[in-house]
Amino acid sequence: MSADPLRLEWHVSSKVVVVGGGVIGSSIAYFLRLSDPTVSVTVIERDPAYTRSSSALSAASIRQQFSTPLSIQMSLYGIEFLRSIGERLKVDGAKPSIDLHEGGYLFLATPSGEATLRENHALQKRLGADITLLDKRSLGARFPWLNTDDLSAGAFGESGEGWFDGYGLVQALRKKAQALGARYIADDVTALNREGRRITGVVTSRGETYACDVIVNAAGAWARRVASMAGIDIPVFARRRSIFNVSSPARLERCPLLIDPTGVYFRPEGATFICGTSPSPDKDPDDLPLDEVDHALFDDVIWPTLAHRVPQFEALRVEHCWSGYYEYNVFDQNAIIGHHPDVDNCIFANGFSGHGLQQGPATGRGVSELILHGRYVTLDLSALGFDRVLENRPFVEKNVV
Ligand SMILES: Cc1cc2nc3c(=O)[nH]c(=O)nc-3n(C[C@H](O)[C@H](O)[C@H](O)COP(=O)(O)OP(=O)(O)OC[C@H]3O[C@@H](n4cnc5c(N)ncnc54)[C@H](O)[C@@H]3O)c2cc1C
């Protein structure tokens, strides 16, 4: 398979240091040790309870309804991985459970969005995703609680889409990586020692220096700071996203994760629901504090949209809410995976912009291949490489939520 050209001149490397142990860093550590137990893998994670990590604060959902073959293929592998997680990540016979619920996504379209929905659906079907296109009448028949007045079509994931325990996924990957021999260090990376085209050491706040043959930047919303330690600018910024957990007397039979044409989403969470949306660009500066939640967004945008789409949601109550950061790639809202042309032994796996949890398994597998083989072996992720940013070739994924 074609992949990043072998100008990297990497071979099997003895010491890999991963900065950040969220879903991306832990998946990379797991696949590295699984594929080659001779490689030493050190993950440096400053927040081992994951109190601020996006992986623990997300909506923890997976879908196949993307508009590019690569995004779909990454999620197809994601669901395959999640379905078999007990077997793959068991430690000493104990199988982790992430409570995967394949309740489906329901993407809704108004007349102006129908052509795109149909085009995406054709691609998803061609690649083997189990998505059904529904016209207005079938939407109403299948989801009788839905207001379809302004809709013309919808696309529903019959299987392969749904939600799970995101924190559980990170813990399961981390524990398995550790069981396979990866070492986790609770410390803050504060500097990278760079000599010419190579990073030779990773320095932490406790004054330790970890020598490395390869370093991976898996620092999530803080990736830009870590990249800057290597003298590299990556267009990834911390953009706060709030989630609201609401209770309601509404009884919504077979409720999926619904994506309204406005971008507002909701899904069941036990007997309650969670919901959210992205703020408008003028209200979306970098680095807003995580201990605050955007209540105005709920009052002004989310609730009115929910009540319009599902009249039973006129009655609902916010039970609790939280915020996490999208590690937002302002260039094209998709992951940047691979090396930067100026530094040979530094791999980036950043900027997932709201769909990184589901892309964790495919990213871990791909990055481990890049490190161990100098190229992608299974799924070619080179379309997500750093080059596209430097050459101004956006990876256009129409279904970014
Ligand atoms: C509200 C919300 C909803 C979301 N919903 C979904 C969804 O439904 N489906 C989906 O697929 N994705 C979703 N996402 C996106 C997903 O959560 C992220 O893309 C994914 O978790 C990114 O994983 P990560 O490992 O890169 O980042 P993180 O989980 O943030 O891990 C990065 C880690 O790096 C550590 N770190 C940073 N800098 C340093 C340093 N200098 N030294 C040491 N450690 C460091 C941090 O402590 C952190 O733990 C959502 C995100 C949010 C915020």
Ligand as a Chemical Component Dictionary entry (heavy atoms), coordinates in Angstrom:
data_LIG
# 
_chem_comp.id                   LIG 
_chem_comp.type                 NON-POLYMER 
_chem_comp.pdbx_formal_charge   0 
_chem_comp.three_letter_code    LIG 
# 
loop_
_chem_comp_atom.comp_id 
_chem_comp_atom.atom_id 
_chem_comp_atom.alt_atom_id 
_chem_comp_atom.type_symbol 
_chem_comp_atom.charge 
_chem_comp_atom.model_Cartn_x 
_chem_comp_atom.model_Cartn_y 
_chem_comp_atom.model_Cartn_z 
_chem_comp_atom.pdbx_ordinal 
LIG C1  C1  C 0 -17.941 17.635 24.421 1  
LIG C2  C2  C 0 -17.193 16.689 23.519 2  
LIG C3  C3  C 0 -17.901 15.702 22.822 3  
LIG C4  C4  C 0 -17.216 14.794 22.021 4  
LIG N1  N1  N 0 -17.914 13.781 21.428 5  
LIG C5  C5  C 0 -17.255 12.856 20.699 6  
LIG C6  C6  C 0 -17.948 11.750 20.162 7  
LIG O1  O1  O 0 -19.145 11.578 20.376 8  
LIG N2  N2  N 0 -17.249 10.859 19.417 9  
LIG C7  C7  C 0 -15.917 11.003 19.172 10 
LIG O2  O2  O 0 -15.355 10.188 18.463 11 
LIG N3  N3  N 0 -15.230 12.047 19.684 12 
LIG C8  C8  C 0 -15.864 12.958 20.449 13 
LIG N4  N4  N 0 -15.182 14.008 20.978 14 
LIG C9  C9  C 0 -13.763 14.187 20.624 15 
LIG C10 C10 C 0 -12.890 13.257 21.408 16 
LIG O3  O3  O 0 -13.201 13.319 22.777 17 
LIG C11 C11 C 0 -11.435 13.635 21.177 18 
LIG O4  O4  O 0 -11.193 13.790 19.799 19 
LIG C12 C12 C 0 -10.483 12.588 21.712 20 
LIG O5  O5  O 0 -10.825 12.256 23.024 21 
LIG C13 C13 C 0 -9.049  13.099 21.642 22 
LIG O6  O6  O 0 -8.229  12.191 22.326 23 
LIG P1  P1  P 0 -6.767  12.611 22.725 24 
LIG O7  O7  O 0 -6.152  11.423 23.354 25 
LIG O8  O8  O 0 -6.085  13.235 21.568 26 
LIG O9  O9  O 0 -6.967  13.801 23.768 27 
LIG P2  P2  P 0 -7.141  13.742 25.355 28 
LIG O10 O10 O 0 -8.098  12.724 25.776 29 
LIG O11 O11 O 0 -7.404  15.148 25.807 30 
LIG O12 O12 O 0 -5.716  13.274 25.840 31 
LIG C14 C14 C 0 -4.594  14.123 25.713 32 
LIG C15 C15 C 0 -3.826  13.992 26.994 33 
LIG O13 O13 O 0 -2.579  14.673 26.881 34 
LIG C16 C16 C 0 -2.217  15.098 28.173 35 
LIG N5  N5  N 0 -1.226  16.148 28.020 36 
LIG C17 C17 C 0 -1.341  17.301 27.334 37 
LIG N6  N6  N 0 -0.212  18.013 27.380 38 
LIG C18 C18 C 0 0.646   17.296 28.138 39 
LIG C19 C19 C 0 1.981   17.520 28.564 40 
LIG N7  N7  N 0 2.648   18.645 28.229 41 
LIG N8  N8  N 0 2.572   16.572 29.351 42 
LIG C20 C20 C 0 1.906   15.451 29.714 43 
LIG N9  N9  N 0 0.639   15.198 29.321 44 
LIG C21 C21 C 0 0.020   16.106 28.555 45 
LIG C22 C22 C 0 -3.515  15.590 28.780 46 
LIG O14 O14 O 0 -3.480  15.559 30.179 47 
LIG C23 C23 C 0 -4.540  14.605 28.184 48 
LIG O15 O15 O 0 -4.880  13.589 29.094 49 
LIG C24 C24 C 0 -15.816 14.915 21.831 50 
LIG C25 C25 C 0 -15.103 15.900 22.524 51 
LIG C26 C26 C 0 -15.792 16.771 23.369 52 
LIG C27 C27 C 0 -15.013 17.806 24.124 53 
# 
loop_
_chem_comp_bond.comp_id 
_chem_comp_bond.atom_id_1 
_chem_comp_bond.atom_id_2 
_chem_comp_bond.value_order 
_chem_comp_bond.pdbx_ordinal 
LIG C1  C2  SING 1  
LIG C2  C3  SING 2  
LIG C2  C26 DOUB 3  
LIG C3  C4  DOUB 4  
LIG C4  N1  SING 5  
LIG C4  C24 SING 6  
LIG N1  C5  DOUB 7  
LIG C5  C6  SING 8  
LIG C5  C8  SING 9  
LIG C6  O1  DOUB 10 
LIG C6  N2  SING 11 
LIG N2  C7  SING 12 
LIG C7  O2  DOUB 13 
LIG C7  N3  SING 14 
LIG N3  C8  DOUB 15 
LIG C8  N4  SING 16 
LIG N4  C9  SING 17 
LIG N4  C24 SING 18 
LIG C9  C10 SING 19 
LIG C10 O3  SING 20 
LIG C10 C11 SING 21 
LIG C11 O4  SING 22 
LIG C11 C12 SING 23 
LIG C12 O5  SING 24 
LIG C12 C13 SING 25 
LIG C13 O6  SING 26 
LIG O6  P1  SING 27 
LIG P1  O7  DOUB 28 
LIG P1  O8  SING 29 
LIG P1  O9  SING 30 
LIG O9  P2  SING 31 
LIG P2  O10 DOUB 32 
LIG P2  O11 SING 33 
LIG P2  O12 SING 34 
LIG O12 C14 SING 35 
LIG C14 C15 SING 36 
LIG C15 O13 SING 37 
LIG C15 C23 SING 38 
LIG O13 C16 SING 39 
LIG C16 N5  SING 40 
LIG C16 C22 SING 41 
LIG N5  C17 SING 42 
LIG N5  C21 SING 43 
LIG C17 N6  DOUB 44 
LIG N6  C18 SING 45 
LIG C18 C19 SING 46 
LIG C18 C21 DOUB 47 
LIG C19 N7  SING 48 
LIG C19 N8  DOUB 49 
LIG N8  C20 SING 50 
LIG C20 N9  DOUB 51 
LIG N9  C21 SING 52 
LIG C22 O14 SING 53 
LIG C22 C23 SING 54 
LIG C23 O15 SING 55 
LIG C24 C25 DOUB 56 
LIG C25 C26 SING 57 
LIG C26 C27 SING 58 
# 
